Amino acid sequence: MARTERLLPASVVTRYAIGSLGTGGFATLPGLVLVFYLTDTLGVAAWVAGIAVSAAKVWDVLVDPVIGAVSDRSLHRTGSRHRLMTLGALTLPVFFLLTFAVPGGMAPTLSALWVTVAFILASTSFSLFQVPYIALPAELSERYDQRTRLLTSRVAVLSLAILLFGAGGPLLRGIGSAYTGYLVMALVAGVVIALGMLVATTIAPREARGRGAVRARLSAGYRPGLSALRRSAPFRALLGAYLLQALATGLMLAGANYVAVWVMHSSDALTFLFVALIAPAIAFSPVWNAISQRIGKERAFAAASVLFALATASLTFAIWTPGAWMYVSVGFAGAAYAGMQALPMAMLPDVISHDARTTGPGQAGVFGGIWTAGETTGMALGAALLTVILTITGYVQTVAGVTVTQPTGAVVGIAVGFSIVPAVLTLISLASLARYRLRRADIDLVDQEAA
């Protein structure tokens, strides 16, 4: 694969970053509203909702390594990864709309089944785009700082996407009846997600290669992925930390709607929570870039993680005194979140380059598949953990238009799941990050040898 110039053109950085309008939208909106849609509109019990959401992510874990292997094979045979990315971008809006198109009055069990099947299909489309998208930075630039620039720009757009979908989605949901509102939300969001993804497909490097059919058995996707995990200690360390942090953020994302309604007693609070989270995240994206250039990505990542843990731990006081002060804590968490997203994603291409020095290039898709599987696993387990908390604390599910009163234990459980539990998970992730040994000098050495 021919390398681009060392200084990435601004147009490439911009188009790559716009792809996160799609990835951020799909990662945010289902994580935010899907469990709530199941429990508070369709009348599905919390533990059943957990199974429905988790089933799609279990499927992701199975299929993402295969997609990674197919993506690498497509690159080898056709010179580009853009075909899978385009297929995912075009099919995702259809299945996303179906996920929120459950007819009113359907039995809760059938509603859960409908959502499960549609969300599995939507998640598959997302993976077709996301896996090769994650692999691209290692092919777009060989430079340590250029990858950081590429990924911090992506996270700035990602933060904007989280704000757009996290705040705008619930507003669209308020149009018409509950069922109509969710449908409108899914339609608008699906179109915006697809447009962002399609823009990003235009930067996939393309070279003339021999064409041939692309086939991959399920087992063929797992062998390279397992091999990458076994041989790359930096990858295991980075993935372990990122998976635990995805679990923490997935738990908070799924719990935000419940916090707004049952802890802060205001549906409008959901929009303010997202503004409080994302405004600092957007502002601090370049700050983490500058910090990483001075002290290294891994140290900056650890600092961001500690700040996030402290900020979320302070939200525990919402059990006794919920109020507007919570936006301040969420703001500090948002500043930290920018680093927790940009830095590990900027470290991943370094891991891929380091591995290529000893095993040869062409494995970026494999790493991307395992990474996506780990990320989606963490996010899914976060939502599932919330449903476990809701079930244990006696949360009462309901259908649209019916008002219920939640027991005190359920409200406390929601607050705990939004505060101290994510903080503890983030602190535990530092143990895995401590085993990450790659430094700037290691990557620069790889780049010099590849030149």
C-alpha positions as CSV (number, residue, x, y, z in Angstrom):
1,M,0.0,0.0,0.0
2,A,1.5,3.3,-1.1
3,R,1.6,5.9,1.7
4,T,0.3,9.4,1.5
5,E,2.5,12.4,2.2
6,R,3.5,12.9,5.8
7,L,1.3,15.9,6.3
8,L,-2.3,14.8,5.7
9,P,-4.3,17.2,3.5
10,A,-7.0,19.1,5.4
11,S,-9.6,17.7,3.0
12,V,-8.7,14.1,4.0
13,V,-8.8,15.0,7.7
14,T,-12.1,16.7,7.3
15,R,-13.8,13.9,5.3
16,Y,-12.5,11.2,7.7
17,A,-13.8,13.2,10.6
18,I,-17.3,13.6,9.0
19,G,-17.6,9.8,9.1
20,S,-18.0,10.1,12.8
21,L,-21.2,12.0,12.3
22,G,-22.5,8.5,11.3
23,T,-20.6,6.4,13.8
24,G,-21.3,8.8,16.6
25,G,-25.0,8.9,15.7
26,F,-25.5,5.2,15.7
27,A,-23.4,4.7,18.8
28,T,-25.3,7.4,20.7
29,L,-29.0,7.3,19.8
30,P,-29.7,3.5,20.3
31,G,-27.6,3.5,23.5
32,L,-29.5,6.5,24.8
33,V,-33.1,5.6,23.9
34,L,-33.4,1.9,23.0
35,V,-33.7,0.4,26.5
36,F,-36.0,3.3,27.5
37,Y,-38.1,2.7,24.4
38,L,-38.5,-0.9,25.3
39,T,-39.3,-0.4,29.0
40,D,-41.3,2.8,28.9
41,T,-43.1,2.7,25.5
42,L,-43.4,-1.0,24.6
43,G,-43.9,-2.3,28.1
44,V,-41.1,-4.7,28.0
45,A,-39.6,-5.9,31.3
46,A,-36.1,-4.5,32.0
47,W,-34.4,-7.9,32.0
48,V,-36.0,-8.7,28.6
49,A,-34.9,-5.4,27.3
50,G,-31.4,-6.2,28.4
51,I,-31.5,-9.5,26.4
52,A,-32.9,-7.7,23.3
53,V,-30.2,-5.1,23.3
54,S,-27.4,-7.5,24.2
55,A,-28.4,-10.1,21.5
56,A,-27.4,-7.6,18.7
57,K,-24.1,-6.9,20.3
58,V,-23.3,-10.6,20.8
59,W,-23.9,-10.9,17.1
60,D,-21.5,-8.0,16.5
61,V,-18.8,-9.9,18.5
62,L,-19.3,-12.9,16.2
63,V,-19.4,-11.1,12.9
64,D,-17.0,-8.1,13.4
65,P,-13.8,-10.3,13.1
66,V,-15.2,-11.8,9.9
67,I,-15.9,-8.4,8.5
68,G,-12.3,-7.4,9.4
69,A,-10.9,-10.4,7.5
70,V,-13.2,-9.7,4.5
71,S,-12.1,-6.0,4.5
72,D,-8.4,-7.0,4.4
73,R,-9.1,-9.4,1.6
74,S,-11.0,-6.8,-0.3
75,L,-8.1,-4.4,0.1
76,H,-5.7,-7.0,-1.2
77,R,-7.8,-7.9,-4.2
78,T,-9.4,-4.6,-5.2
79,G,-7.1,-2.0,-3.7
80,S,-9.7,-0.5,-1.4
81,R,-12.1,-1.0,1.6
82,H,-14.7,1.4,0.3
83,R,-17.2,-1.3,-1.0
84,L,-18.0,-2.7,2.4
85,M,-18.2,0.9,3.8
86,T,-20.6,2.0,1.1
87,L,-22.8,-1.1,1.6
88,G,-23.1,-0.5,5.3
89,A,-23.9,3.2,4.8
90,L,-26.7,2.5,2.4
91,T,-28.4,-0.3,4.3
92,L,-28.2,1.1,7.8
93,P,-31.0,3.7,7.6
94,V,-33.5,1.1,6.5
95,F,-32.9,-1.3,9.4
96,F,-32.5,1.6,11.9
97,L,-36.0,2.8,10.9
98,L,-37.4,-0.7,11.3
99,T,-36.0,-0.9,14.9
100,F,-38.3,1.9,16.0
101,A,-41.2,1.0,13.8
102,V,-43.0,-1.4,16.2
103,P,-46.8,-1.1,15.7
104,G,-48.7,0.3,18.7
105,G,-50.6,-2.3,20.7
106,M,-48.2,-5.2,19.9
107,A,-47.6,-7.7,22.8
108,P,-44.4,-6.9,24.7
109,T,-42.8,-10.2,23.9
110,L,-43.4,-9.7,20.1
111,S,-42.2,-6.1,20.4
112,A,-39.0,-7.2,22.0
113,L,-38.5,-9.8,19.2
114,W,-39.2,-7.2,16.5
115,V,-36.6,-4.8,18.0
116,T,-34.0,-7.5,18.5
117,V,-34.1,-8.7,14.8
118,A,-34.2,-5.2,13.3
119,F,-31.4,-4.0,15.6
120,I,-29.2,-7.0,14.7
121,L,-29.6,-6.1,11.0
122,A,-28.8,-2.4,11.7
123,S,-25.8,-3.4,13.8
124,T,-24.5,-5.6,11.0
125,S,-24.8,-2.7,8.5
126,F,-23.0,-0.4,11.0
127,S,-20.1,-3.0,11.3
128,L,-19.7,-3.1,7.5
129,F,-18.8,0.5,7.7
130,Q,-17.2,0.8,11.1
131,V,-14.6,-2.0,10.9
132,P,-12.8,-0.7,7.7
133,Y,-13.3,2.9,8.8
134,I,-11.3,2.2,12.0
135,A,-8.6,0.5,9.9
136,L,-8.0,3.5,7.6
137,P,-5.8,5.7,9.8
138,A,-2.9,3.2,9.7
139,E,-3.1,3.4,5.9
140,L,-3.6,7.2,5.6
141,S,-0.5,8.2,7.5
142,E,2.6,6.6,9.0
143,R,3.4,9.4,11.3
144,Y,2.7,9.3,15.1
145,D,1.5,12.9,15.4
146,Q,-0.4,12.9,12.1
147,R,-2.5,10.0,13.4
148,T,-3.2,12.0,16.5
149,R,-4.3,14.9,14.4
150,L,-6.5,12.7,12.3
151,L,-8.2,11.1,15.3
152,T,-8.6,14.2,17.4
153,S,-10.4,15.8,14.5
154,R,-12.6,12.8,14.3
155,V,-13.4,13.0,18.0
156,A,-14.3,16.7,17.6
157,V,-16.9,15.7,15.0
158,L,-17.9,12.7,17.2
159,S,-18.6,15.0,20.1
160,L,-20.7,17.2,17.9
161,A,-22.6,14.1,16.7
162,I,-23.2,13.0,20.2
163,L,-24.6,16.4,21.0
164,L,-26.7,16.5,17.8
165,F,-28.2,13.1,18.2
166,G,-28.2,13.0,22.0
167,A,-30.1,16.3,22.3
168,G,-31.9,16.4,19.0
169,G,-33.1,12.8,19.0
170,P,-35.2,13.2,22.2
171,L,-36.6,16.5,20.7
172,L,-37.7,14.7,17.5
173,R,-39.1,11.9,19.7
174,G,-41.6,14.4,21.1
175,I,-43.3,14.9,17.8
176,G,-46.8,13.4,17.8
177,S,-47.6,10.3,19.8
178,A,-44.8,8.2,21.3
179,Y,-44.8,5.7,18.5
180,T,-44.9,8.4,15.8
181,G,-42.1,10.4,17.6
182,Y,-39.7,7.4,17.7
183,L,-40.4,6.8,14.0
184,V,-39.7,10.4,13.0
185,M,-36.5,10.3,15.1
186,A,-35.3,7.1,13.4
187,L,-36.0,8.4,9.9
188,V,-34.2,11.7,10.3
189,A,-31.3,10.2,12.3
190,G,-30.9,7.3,9.8
191,V,-30.5,9.7,6.8
192,V,-28.0,11.9,8.6
193,I,-26.0,8.9,9.7
194,A,-25.9,7.6,6.1
195,L,-24.7,10.9,4.7
196,G,-21.8,11.2,7.2
197,M,-20.7,7.6,6.4
198,L,-20.9,8.1,2.6
199,V,-18.6,11.2,2.9
200,A,-16.0,9.1,4.7
201,T,-16.0,6.4,2.1
202,T,-14.4,8.9,-0.4
203,I,-11.1,8.9,1.3
204,A,-10.5,5.1,1.4
205,P,-7.2,4.6,-0.5
206,R,-7.7,3.0,-3.9
207,E,-5.1,1.2,-6.0
208,A,-5.4,-1.0,-9.0
209,R,-5.4,-4.6,-7.9
210,G,-6.4,-7.9,-9.4
211,R,-10.1,-8.4,-9.0
212,G,-11.6,-11.6,-7.6
213,A,-14.4,-12.9,-5.5
214,V,-14.2,-12.1,-1.8
215,R,-15.1,-15.0,0.4
216,A,-14.6,-15.6,4.0
217,R,-15.7,-18.4,6.3
218,L,-16.6,-17.6,9.9
219,S,-13.5,-19.5,11.2
220,A,-11.3,-17.6,8.7
221,G,-12.2,-14.3,10.4
222,Y,-11.4,-15.6,13.9
223,R,-8.0,-17.1,13.3
224,P,-6.3,-13.8,12.3
225,G,-8.0,-12.0,15.1
226,L,-7.1,-14.4,17.8
227,S,-3.5,-14.5,16.4
228,A,-3.4,-10.7,16.6
229,L,-4.5,-10.8,20.3
230,R,-2.0,-13.4,21.2
231,R,1.1,-11.8,19.6
232,S,0.4,-8.1,20.3
233,A,0.7,-7.2,24.0
234,P,0.1,-3.5,23.3
235,F,-3.1,-4.3,21.6
236,R,-4.4,-6.4,24.5
237,A,-3.5,-3.7,26.9
238,L,-5.2,-0.9,24.9
239,L,-8.2,-3.0,24.1
240,G,-8.7,-4.1,27.7
241,A,-8.7,-0.5,28.9
242,Y,-11.0,0.7,26.1
243,L,-13.5,-2.2,26.6
244,L,-13.9,-1.3,30.3
245,Q,-14.3,2.3,29.5
246,A,-16.9,1.5,26.9
247,L,-18.7,-0.5,29.6
248,A,-18.7,2.6,31.8
249,T,-19.8,5.1,29.1
250,G,-22.4,2.6,27.8
251,L,-23.9,2.4,31.3
252,M,-24.1,6.1,31.6
253,L,-25.5,6.6,28.1
254,A,-28.3,4.1,28.7
255,G,-29.0,5.6,32.1
256,A,-29.1,9.2,31.1
257,N,-32.8,9.1,30.0
258,Y,-33.7,7.5,33.3
259,V,-31.7,10.0,35.3
260,A,-33.5,12.9,33.6
261,V,-36.9,11.5,34.2
262,W,-36.7,9.8,37.6
263,V,-33.7,11.5,39.4
264,M,-33.9,15.1,38.0
265,H,-37.7,14.9,37.4
266,S,-37.5,16.6,34.0
267,S,-37.5,15.1,30.5
268,D,-35.9,18.4,29.3
269,A,-32.9,17.6,31.6
270,L,-31.7,15.0,29.1
271,T,-31.0,17.7,26.5
272,F,-29.1,19.8,29.1
273,L,-27.1,16.8,30.3
274,F,-25.9,16.3,26.7
275,V,-25.0,19.9,26.2
276,A,-23.1,19.9,29.5
277,L,-21.2,16.7,28.4
278,I,-20.4,17.6,24.8
279,A,-19.7,21.3,24.9
280,P,-16.5,20.7,27.0
281,A,-15.7,17.6,24.9
282,I,-15.6,19.7,21.7
283,A,-13.6,22.4,23.4
284,F,-11.0,20.0,24.9
285,S,-10.4,17.8,21.8
286,P,-7.4,20.1,20.7
287,V,-6.3,20.4,24.3
288,W,-5.8,16.6,24.6
289,N,-3.9,16.7,21.2
290,A,-1.5,19.3,22.6
291,I,-1.1,17.4,25.9
292,S,-0.4,14.1,24.1
293,Q,2.4,15.8,22.0
294,R,4.1,16.9,25.2
295,I,3.7,13.8,27.5
296,G,2.7,11.0,25.1
297,K,-0.7,9.5,24.2
298,E,-0.6,6.9,26.9
299,R,0.0,9.3,29.7
300,A,-2.6,11.8,28.4
301,F,-5.1,8.9,28.1
302,A,-4.5,7.9,31.8
303,A,-4.9,11.6,32.9
304,A,-8.2,11.8,31.0
305,S,-9.4,8.6,32.6
306,V,-8.6,9.8,36.1
307,L,-10.5,13.1,35.5
308,F,-13.5,11.2,34.2
309,A,-13.6,8.9,37.2
310,L,-13.4,11.8,39.6
311,A,-16.2,13.7,37.8
312,T,-18.5,10.7,37.6
313,A,-17.9,9.7,41.2
314,S,-19.0,13.2,42.3
315,L,-22.4,12.5,40.8
316,T,-23.1,10.0,43.6
317,F,-24.4,13.0,45.7
318,A,-27.4,13.1,43.3
319,I,-28.9,10.3,45.4
320,W,-29.5,12.8,48.2
321,T,-29.5,16.2,46.5
322,P,-30.2,16.1,42.7
323,G,-30.1,19.4,41.0
324,A,-28.5,21.7,38.4
325,W,-25.1,21.2,40.1
326,M,-24.9,17.9,38.3
327,Y,-24.3,19.7,35.0
328,V,-21.0,20.9,36.3
329,S,-19.8,17.4,37.1
330,V,-21.0,16.2,33.7
331,G,-19.1,19.0,32.1
332,F,-15.8,17.8,33.7
333,A,-16.7,14.3,32.6
334,G,-17.2,15.7,29.1
335,A,-13.8,17.4,29.0
336,A,-12.2,14.0,30.0
337,Y,-14.4,12.1,27.6
338,A,-12.8,13.9,24.6
339,G,-9.4,12.4,25.6
340,M,-10.8,9.0,26.4
341,Q,-12.1,8.8,22.8
342,A,-9.4,10.5,20.8
343,L,-6.3,9.1,22.4
344,P,-6.9,5.3,22.3
345,M,-8.2,5.6,18.7
346,A,-4.9,7.5,17.9
347,M,-2.9,4.7,19.7
348,L,-4.6,1.9,17.7
349,P,-2.8,2.8,14.4
350,D,0.5,2.9,16.3
351,V,-0.3,-0.7,17.5
352,I,-1.1,-1.8,13.9
353,S,2.2,-0.3,12.6
354,H,4.2,-1.8,15.3
355,D,2.7,-5.2,14.6
356,A,3.3,-4.8,10.8
357,R,7.0,-4.5,11.4
358,T,7.2,-8.1,12.7
359,T,4.4,-9.8,10.9
360,G,4.0,-7.8,7.7
361,P,1.3,-5.3,6.6
362,G,-2.3,-6.0,5.6
363,Q,-3.7,-6.8,9.1
364,A,-5.4,-3.4,9.8
365,G,-8.9,-4.8,9.1
366,V,-8.3,-7.7,11.5
367,F,-7.3,-5.3,14.3
368,G,-10.3,-3.0,13.4
369,G,-12.7,-6.0,13.6
370,I,-11.5,-7.0,17.0
371,W,-11.5,-3.4,18.2
372,T,-15.0,-2.8,17.0
373,A,-16.1,-6.1,18.6
374,G,-14.6,-5.0,21.9
375,E,-16.1,-1.6,21.8
376,T,-19.6,-2.8,20.9
377,T,-19.3,-5.5,23.6
378,G,-18.5,-2.9,26.2
379,M,-21.3,-0.6,25.2
380,A,-23.8,-3.5,25.1
381,L,-22.7,-4.8,28.5
382,G,-23.1,-1.2,29.8
383,A,-26.8,-1.2,28.7
384,A,-27.2,-4.7,30.0
385,L,-25.7,-3.8,33.3
386,L,-28.3,-1.0,33.6
387,T,-31.1,-3.4,33.0
388,V,-29.7,-5.7,35.7
389,I,-29.7,-2.7,38.1
390,L,-33.2,-1.8,37.2
391,T,-34.4,-5.4,37.7
392,I,-32.7,-5.8,41.1
393,T,-34.0,-2.5,42.3
394,G,-37.6,-3.1,41.2
395,Y,-38.0,-0.8,38.3
396,V,-41.6,-0.7,36.9
397,Q,-42.0,-0.9,33.1
398,T,-44.9,0.7,31.4
399,V,-46.5,1.4,27.9
400,A,-46.8,4.8,26.3
401,G,-49.5,7.0,27.9
402,V,-49.6,5.1,31.3
403,T,-48.0,6.8,34.3
404,V,-46.3,4.8,37.1
405,T,-44.5,5.6,40.3
406,Q,-41.0,4.1,40.7
407,P,-39.9,2.7,44.1
408,T,-37.2,4.6,45.9
409,G,-34.7,1.7,45.4
410,A,-35.1,2.0,41.6
411,V,-34.4,5.7,41.7
412,V,-31.3,5.1,43.9
413,G,-30.2,2.4,41.5
414,I,-30.4,4.7,38.5
415,A,-28.3,7.3,40.3
416,V,-25.7,4.8,41.3
417,G,-25.5,3.4,37.8
418,F,-24.8,6.9,36.5
419,S,-22.1,7.7,39.0
420,I,-20.0,5.5,41.2
421,V,-20.2,2.3,39.0
422,P,-18.8,4.0,35.9
423,A,-16.1,5.7,38.0
424,V,-15.0,2.4,39.5
425,L,-14.9,0.7,36.0
426,T,-12.8,3.6,34.6
427,L,-10.3,3.3,37.5
428,I,-10.0,-0.5,36.9
429,S,-9.3,0.2,33.2
430,L,-6.0,1.9,34.3
431,A,-4.6,-1.4,35.3
432,S,-4.8,-2.7,31.7
433,L,-3.5,0.6,30.3
434,A,-0.4,0.3,32.6
435,R,0.7,-2.7,30.5
436,Y,0.8,-0.6,27.3
437,R,4.5,-0.2,26.5
438,L,4.6,1.6,23.1
439,R,6.1,5.0,23.1
440,R,6.7,7.7,20.5
441,A,10.3,6.5,19.9
442,D,9.0,3.0,19.1
443,I,6.6,4.3,16.5
444,D,9.1,6.7,15.0
445,L,11.5,3.7,14.6
446,V,8.8,1.7,12.8
447,D,8.2,4.7,10.5
448,Q,11.9,5.1,9.7
449,E,12.2,1.4,8.8
450,A,9.1,1.5,6.6
451,A,10.3,4.6,4.7
